[in-house]
């Protein structure tokens, strides 16, 4: 199955009509469905199934520490300048890695590794190398594995970047958010333009295979023209991938956001204009709209995978890797196996206590039903390929059972027809094809298949646009 076109159309009236809080669908069921009433034995059993199937592995390491708080941030972080806090954490995360490694067959290869945070470059070079050594001691990495790390350019120098590349990281990402000094000050993230261009020069000189940068629209004091300047400077940086996130102002969930001057936030009409301009600037300069809020150069692996119908999605976002078992290490990180998701404890104390008592540090989890797996398949196909073709599902996902898709999703087809009437998609027999006008609203289309959304609180999610 190949995607015929990566075009996207901006329809303001439709965007306003469908702009509501929705999951981002990095998983299905969404992480909000993980419950504390979860049995560890189910997680162990899911790993055993992966061992029998020789499922490839994707690893995630969460480094939660930041020296200062960014007011827009929605991540699980620990804000402290006491660098000594990292040493015990590295001891515990190493023990956690060893815990899980004893359950995993050694011959299962790691195809993907990602370090996120927080701020992974909060760690010293010695600490980075120690954690790297632990991972390579207990897991076998494929020769062509994607090995990526997030960095904060404010705490970076040329030697640090070269060390990361020499160690084996081949992909790197960093947050820009906005080039405008007034916006940076309002969100407590001061990054002079020269610093960002300097960081990119070091990264390119070091020979990283792919560079990703993040922007955020909807921050205080942003206007159409100031953000146009940010987008054009970002294009001048020439990253391989650009993520443009919609700022989710949720101070009732993230109290740190109360420090943001609410009256300075752009109004919805201005935000839509900013989004429209951003899409036009990026696509007009050669970037392909991958989906949601992601853009990539046409020769980037994400764009190629989408054109070939081979794009995937997990808790780390869009990926080119085949279906794999994601194992998360560190506090608050999530593991995503074929039919089990678990999240580790969100507090350092509880995370440490569990490992000290030789328990897996799981705080909550969920075991997927047959219905969950069917709906996940539909949602991920739509999110990644902008179309759903039941004829291709079995070959791609090996669900192991026959299914009359039209009959199974009889109720959903009524909702799909309403979206078709608005021009968001086309129904051709069993085939669902998202139109260029529907691609910016792919979360709305995917949500038709989300049975949990009917009973969830909407304020737990970010706006669709």
matplotlib code that plots the C-alpha trace (Angstrom):
import matplotlib.pyplot as plt

x = [0.0, 1.5, 0.3, -0.5, 0.1, 1.4, -0.6, -2.4, -5.1, -5.9, -9.6, -10.1, -13.9, -13.3, -10.4, -12.5, -15.4, -13.3, -10.9, -11.4, -9.3, -8.2, -5.5, -2.4, -2.6, 1.0, -0.7, -4.1, -5.5, -4.1, -1.9, -4.8, -6.2, -3.3, -4.6, -2.9, -4.8, -2.3, -0.5, 3.2, 2.9, 1.1, 4.1, 6.4, 4.2, 4.1, 7.9, 7.9, 5.7, 8.1, 10.9, 9.2, 8.4, 11.9, 10.3, 12.8, 13.3, 13.1, 14.6, 13.8, 15.8, 14.2, 16.6, 14.2, 16.5, 16.5, 18.5, 15.6, 11.9, 10.5, 7.0, 5.5, 6.8, 4.3, 7.0, 7.7, 10.8, 12.8, 14.1, 17.3, 20.9, 22.2, 24.0, 24.8, 21.2, 22.0, 24.5, 22.0, 19.5, 22.0, 22.7, 18.9, 18.3, 21.2, 19.7, 16.4, 18.0, 19.5, 16.1, 14.4, 17.3, 17.1, 13.6, 14.6, 16.3, 19.7, 19.4, 16.6, 18.2, 17.6, 16.6, 16.0, 17.3, 16.1, 17.2, 14.6, 13.8, 14.1, 17.5, 19.7, 22.8, 22.2, 24.6, 28.3, 30.2, 31.4, 27.8, 26.6, 29.3, 28.5, 24.8, 25.7, 28.0, 25.3, 22.8, 25.4, 26.3, 22.8, 21.3, 22.5, 22.2, 21.5, 24.3, 21.9, 20.1, 18.6, 20.3, 18.9, 19.2, 17.4, 19.7, 19.2, 21.5, 21.9, 24.0, 26.0, 29.4, 31.4, 33.3, 30.0, 28.5, 31.5, 31.6, 27.9, 28.6, 31.8, 30.0, 27.5, 24.5, 23.5, 20.4, 19.9, 17.1, 16.7, 14.0, 13.9, 10.3, 10.7, 13.6, 12.0, 13.7, 10.4, 8.7, 11.8, 11.8, 8.1, 8.5, 11.9, 13.9, 16.5, 18.4, 20.1, 20.0, 23.8, 23.6, 21.1, 23.0, 26.3, 24.8, 23.6, 27.1, 28.6, 26.0, 26.6, 30.4, 30.1, 28.3, 24.9, 22.7, 19.5, 18.7, 15.2, 14.1, 10.9, 8.9, 5.8, 3.0, 0.5, 3.1, 2.8, 3.6, 3.7, 2.2, 1.9, 4.9, 7.2, 6.6, 7.1, 10.6, 11.1, 10.0, 12.3, 15.3, 14.5, 14.5, 17.9, 19.1, 18.3, 17.2, 16.1, 12.8, 10.8, 8.0, 5.6, 3.6, 0.4, 1.0, -1.4, -2.2, -3.4, -2.3, -4.8, -2.6, 0.8, 0.9, 4.2, 2.2, 0.6, 3.8, 2.9, 1.0, -2.4, -3.4, -0.4, -1.4, -2.4, -6.2, -7.5, -7.8, -4.2, -3.1, -4.9, -3.1, 0.2, -0.5, -1.5, 1.6, 3.9, 2.5, 2.9, 6.4, 7.6, 6.0, 7.0, 10.6, 10.6, 9.4, 6.8, 3.9, 4.2, 1.2, 0.0, 2.7, 5.7, 7.5, 10.5, 12.7, 11.5, 14.6, 14.3, 13.4, 10.1, 8.9, 10.1, 8.5, 5.1, 5.2, 5.8, 3.0, 5.6, 5.4, 4.8, 3.9, 4.6, 5.1, 8.2, 6.2, 6.6, 9.2, 10.5, 11.2, 9.1, 6.7, 8.8, 8.5, 9.3, 10.9, 11.1, 13.8, 13.7, 11.0, 7.7, 8.8, 6.4, 6.9, 4.7, 4.5, 2.2, -0.8, 0.5, 1.5, 3.0, 4.3, 7.0, 6.6, 6.5, 8.2, 11.9, 11.3, 8.8, 10.9, 13.9, 11.9, 10.6, 14.0, 15.5, 12.8, 13.6, 10.2, 9.7, 9.0, 5.6, 3.0, 0.2, -0.6, -3.2, -3.6, -5.2, -8.3, -8.9, -11.0, -8.2, -5.8, -8.3, -9.0, -5.3, -4.5, -7.2, -6.1, -2.3, -2.9, -4.9, -2.4, 0.6, -0.6, -3.7, -5.7, -7.1, -7.2, -8.4, -7.0, -3.5, -3.9, -3.3, -0.1, 1.3, 0.2, -0.4, -3.5, -4.1, -7.9, -10.4, -12.5, -15.4, -14.3, -17.4, -19.6, -17.3, -17.2, -20.9, -21.5, -18.3, -19.1, -22.0, -19.6, -17.2, -19.9, -20.5, -16.7, -17.0, -19.8, -17.5, -14.8, -12.3, -12.2, -13.5, -15.2, -14.6, -16.0, -13.8, -11.1, -10.9, -8.8, -8.1, -8.4, -5.8, -8.3, -8.6, -4.9, -4.7, -7.6, -6.3, -6.8, -10.5, -10.8, -8.8, -11.0, -14.0, -12.5, -11.6, -14.1, -12.6, -13.1, -16.8, -16.3, -13.0, -12.6, -11.7, -9.5, -6.9, -5.9, -4.5, -6.5, -6.6, -5.5]
y = [0.0, 3.3, 6.8, 8.6, 12.2, 14.0, 17.2, 19.0, 21.6, 24.3, 24.8, 27.3, 26.6, 22.9, 23.4, 25.6, 23.2, 20.2, 21.8, 19.9, 18.1, 14.6, 12.1, 12.3, 8.5, 7.6, 4.5, 3.0, 2.7, 6.1, 6.2, 7.6, 4.1, 2.6, 1.5, 0.9, -2.4, -4.2, -7.6, -7.7, -11.2, -10.0, -7.8, -10.7, -12.9, -10.3, -10.2, -14.0, -13.9, -11.4, -13.9, -16.7, -14.5, -12.9, -9.5, -6.7, -4.3, -0.5, 0.9, 4.2, 5.8, 8.7, 11.2, 13.5, 16.2, 19.8, 22.8, 25.2, 24.9, 25.7, 27.0, 25.4, 21.9, 19.1, 16.4, 14.6, 16.3, 17.0, 20.6, 20.9, 22.3, 19.7, 17.6, 15.0, 13.8, 12.1, 9.6, 7.5, 7.7, 6.2, 3.4, 2.6, 2.9, 0.5, -2.0, -1.5, -2.3, -5.4, -6.5, -6.3, -7.8, -11.0, -11.5, -10.8, -13.3, -12.1, -12.8, -10.3, -7.3, -3.6, -1.7, 1.6, 3.5, 6.9, 9.0, 11.6, 13.8, 16.1, 16.9, 13.9, 16.2, 17.1, 14.1, 14.4, 12.7, 10.1, 9.4, 9.2, 6.7, 4.6, 4.3, 3.6, 0.8, -0.8, -0.8, -2.5, -5.0, -6.3, -5.9, -6.7, -3.8, -4.2, -2.8, -0.2, 0.7, 4.2, 5.7, 9.1, 11.6, 14.8, 17.7, 21.2, 23.6, 25.8, 23.1, 21.9, 22.5, 21.1, 18.5, 17.1, 16.8, 15.0, 12.7, 11.7, 10.9, 9.0, 7.0, 5.8, 8.2, 8.8, 11.0, 14.0, 16.5, 19.8, 22.3, 25.8, 26.6, 30.2, 32.4, 35.6, 36.8, 38.2, 34.8, 33.0, 35.2, 34.6, 30.8, 30.9, 29.4, 31.9, 30.6, 33.3, 32.8, 32.4, 29.6, 27.6, 28.0, 27.2, 24.0, 23.0, 23.6, 21.3, 18.6, 18.8, 18.7, 15.7, 13.8, 13.0, 11.1, 13.0, 16.2, 17.0, 20.4, 21.3, 24.5, 25.5, 27.8, 29.3, 30.7, 34.1, 37.2, 35.2, 36.8, 35.8, 37.8, 37.0, 33.3, 33.6, 34.9, 31.8, 29.4, 31.0, 30.9, 27.3, 26.5, 28.3, 25.8, 23.1, 20.3, 16.9, 16.9, 19.6, 19.1, 22.0, 21.5, 23.3, 24.7, 23.0, 25.6, 23.3, 25.0, 22.8, 19.8, 21.6, 24.3, 25.7, 27.1, 29.6, 31.6, 32.3, 35.6, 34.2, 37.5, 37.3, 34.0, 34.4, 34.1, 31.1, 33.1, 34.2, 30.6, 29.3, 32.0, 31.0, 27.3, 28.1, 30.2, 27.5, 24.8, 27.0, 28.0, 24.5, 22.7, 25.6, 25.0, 21.3, 19.7, 17.0, 17.0, 13.6, 13.9, 15.5, 18.2, 16.6, 17.6, 16.0, 16.4, 14.2, 12.1, 11.5, 8.0, 9.1, 10.6, 7.5, 5.1, 7.0, 7.0, 3.2, 2.6, 1.5, 4.3, 3.3, 5.1, 4.4, 6.3, 8.0, 9.3, 8.5, 5.9, 3.9, 0.8, -2.3, -3.5, -3.9, -4.2, -0.9, -1.2, 2.0, 2.5, 5.1, 6.9, 7.6, 5.8, 3.6, 0.1, -0.8, -4.6, -6.2, -6.5, -4.9, -1.4, -0.4, 2.9, 3.1, 5.0, 8.8, 9.6, 9.0, 7.6, 5.0, 4.1, 3.5, 1.6, -0.9, -1.7, -2.0, -4.6, -6.4, -5.5, -4.2, -0.5, -0.6, 2.0, 1.2, -0.8, -2.2, -5.5, -5.0, -6.9, -8.3, -5.2, -2.9, -4.5, -4.2, -0.6, 0.2, -1.3, 1.0, 4.1, 3.6, 3.0, 6.2, 8.2, 6.9, 6.3, 8.6, 5.6, 2.3, -0.6, -3.8, -5.9, -4.9, -5.2, -9.0, -8.9, -6.0, -6.7, -10.4, -10.1, -13.9, -13.7, -13.0, -9.9, -8.4, -4.7, -3.2, -5.2, -4.8, -1.0, -0.6, 2.1, 3.9, 4.0, 6.3, 8.8, 8.3, 9.3, 12.6, 13.3, 12.4, 14.9, 17.6, 16.5, 15.0, 11.6, 9.3, 5.9, 3.5, 0.1, -1.0, 1.6, 4.8, 7.5, 10.8, 13.9, 16.7, 18.8, 16.0, 15.5, 18.3, 16.7, 13.2, 12.9, 13.6, 10.9, 8.4, 9.2, 7.7, 4.3, 5.2, 3.5, 4.9, 8.5, 8.1, 8.1, 10.1, 13.6, 15.9, 18.2, 15.4, 16.0, 18.8, 20.6, 18.9, 22.0]
z = [0.0, -1.0, -0.1, -3.4, -2.2, 0.8, 0.1, 2.9, 2.6, 5.2, 5.7, 8.6, 9.0, 9.4, 11.8, 14.0, 13.9, 14.9, 17.3, 20.5, 23.1, 21.8, 22.5, 20.4, 19.7, 20.3, 21.6, 21.7, 24.3, 25.3, 28.3, 30.3, 30.4, 32.3, 35.8, 39.1, 39.4, 37.1, 37.7, 37.1, 35.8, 32.7, 31.8, 32.3, 30.1, 27.4, 27.3, 27.1, 24.0, 22.4, 23.2, 21.4, 18.4, 18.4, 18.2, 17.7, 20.6, 21.0, 24.2, 25.9, 28.8, 30.7, 32.2, 34.2, 35.4, 34.3, 35.8, 35.2, 34.4, 31.0, 31.7, 28.6, 29.4, 30.0, 30.6, 33.9, 35.2, 38.3, 38.5, 40.4, 39.9, 42.4, 39.9, 42.5, 42.3, 39.0, 40.4, 42.5, 39.7, 37.2, 39.7, 39.9, 36.2, 35.6, 38.0, 36.3, 33.0, 34.5, 35.9, 32.6, 30.7, 32.7, 31.2, 27.6, 25.3, 24.5, 20.8, 20.4, 18.6, 19.5, 16.4, 18.2, 21.3, 22.5, 25.5, 26.5, 29.4, 31.1, 29.8, 28.9, 28.6, 32.2, 32.7, 32.5, 29.8, 32.2, 33.3, 29.7, 28.9, 32.0, 31.0, 27.4, 28.6, 30.8, 27.9, 25.6, 28.3, 28.6, 25.1, 21.5, 19.1, 15.4, 13.2, 11.7, 14.9, 15.3, 18.4, 19.3, 22.1, 23.1, 24.1, 25.5, 23.5, 26.5, 28.1, 25.1, 23.7, 20.7, 22.7, 24.2, 20.7, 19.3, 22.3, 21.7, 18.1, 18.8, 21.4, 18.9, 18.9, 15.2, 15.7, 17.8, 18.6, 20.3, 21.2, 19.6, 20.4, 19.2, 18.2, 19.6, 22.8, 24.3, 23.8, 25.2, 28.3, 28.9, 29.0, 30.8, 27.9, 26.8, 23.8, 21.7, 17.9, 17.8, 20.3, 18.2, 15.0, 16.8, 18.2, 14.7, 13.3, 15.9, 15.2, 11.4, 11.9, 14.1, 11.3, 12.9, 10.3, 11.3, 13.2, 14.5, 16.0, 17.8, 17.5, 19.5, 18.4, 20.7, 23.2, 24.8, 22.7, 19.4, 16.4, 12.8, 11.8, 14.7, 14.2, 10.5, 11.4, 13.6, 10.9, 8.3, 10.7, 11.4, 7.6, 7.5, 10.1, 7.6, 10.0, 8.6, 10.6, 12.2, 14.8, 15.2, 18.4, 19.5, 23.0, 25.4, 28.1, 31.0, 34.3, 36.2, 35.2, 35.0, 37.7, 36.4, 33.4, 35.8, 35.5, 31.8, 31.3, 30.0, 28.5, 26.2, 24.6, 21.0, 20.3, 18.4, 15.1, 15.3, 16.1, 13.0, 10.9, 12.4, 11.7, 8.1, 7.5, 9.1, 6.8, 3.7, 4.6, 5.4, 2.4, 0.2, 1.1, 0.4, 3.7, 3.5, 5.9, 7.7, 9.9, 13.1, 13.7, 11.9, 8.8, 7.1, 4.0, 1.1, 1.3, 5.0, 6.2, 7.7, 4.4, 2.4, 4.9, 4.6, 0.8, 1.0, 3.5, 6.2, 8.7, 12.3, 15.6, 19.2, 22.5, 21.0, 18.0, 14.3, 13.5, 10.5, 12.6, 12.2, 14.9, 18.0, 21.8, 23.4, 26.9, 29.0, 31.7, 34.4, 36.3, 34.5, 31.3, 29.4, 28.0, 25.1, 24.3, 21.8, 24.2, 27.4, 28.3, 31.6, 33.2, 35.8, 39.1, 38.6, 41.9, 42.4, 45.9, 44.8, 41.8, 44.1, 46.7, 44.1, 42.8, 46.3, 47.1, 43.7, 42.3, 38.8, 39.3, 37.6, 38.9, 36.4, 33.3, 31.0, 29.2, 25.7, 24.7, 21.2, 20.5, 21.7, 19.2, 16.3, 17.1, 17.6, 14.2, 12.5, 14.4, 13.7, 10.0, 9.7, 11.8, 9.8, 6.3, 6.0, 4.8, 6.1, 3.8, 5.5, 2.7, 3.7, 7.5, 7.9, 5.8, 7.8, 11.3, 11.4, 13.7, 13.4, 12.8, 10.1, 10.4, 8.5, 9.0, 7.6, 10.0, 13.0, 12.6, 11.6, 14.2, 13.3, 9.7, 10.5, 12.1, 9.2, 6.8, 8.7, 8.3, 4.6, 4.2, 5.5, 3.1, 5.6, 4.1, 1.3, 1.7, -1.1, 0.0, 2.9, 2.0, 4.1, 2.5, 4.3, 2.0, 2.0, 4.0, 6.6, 7.3, 9.8, 11.6, 11.6, 15.4, 14.9, 12.2, 14.3, 17.4, 15.6, 16.5, 20.1, 22.3, 25.5, 24.4, 25.0, 28.8, 29.2, 30.5, 27.7, 29.7, 30.0, 26.3, 24.2, 21.5, 18.1, 16.3]

ax = plt.figure().add_subplot(projection="3d")
ax.plot(x, y, z, "-o")
ax.set_aspect("equal")
plt.show()
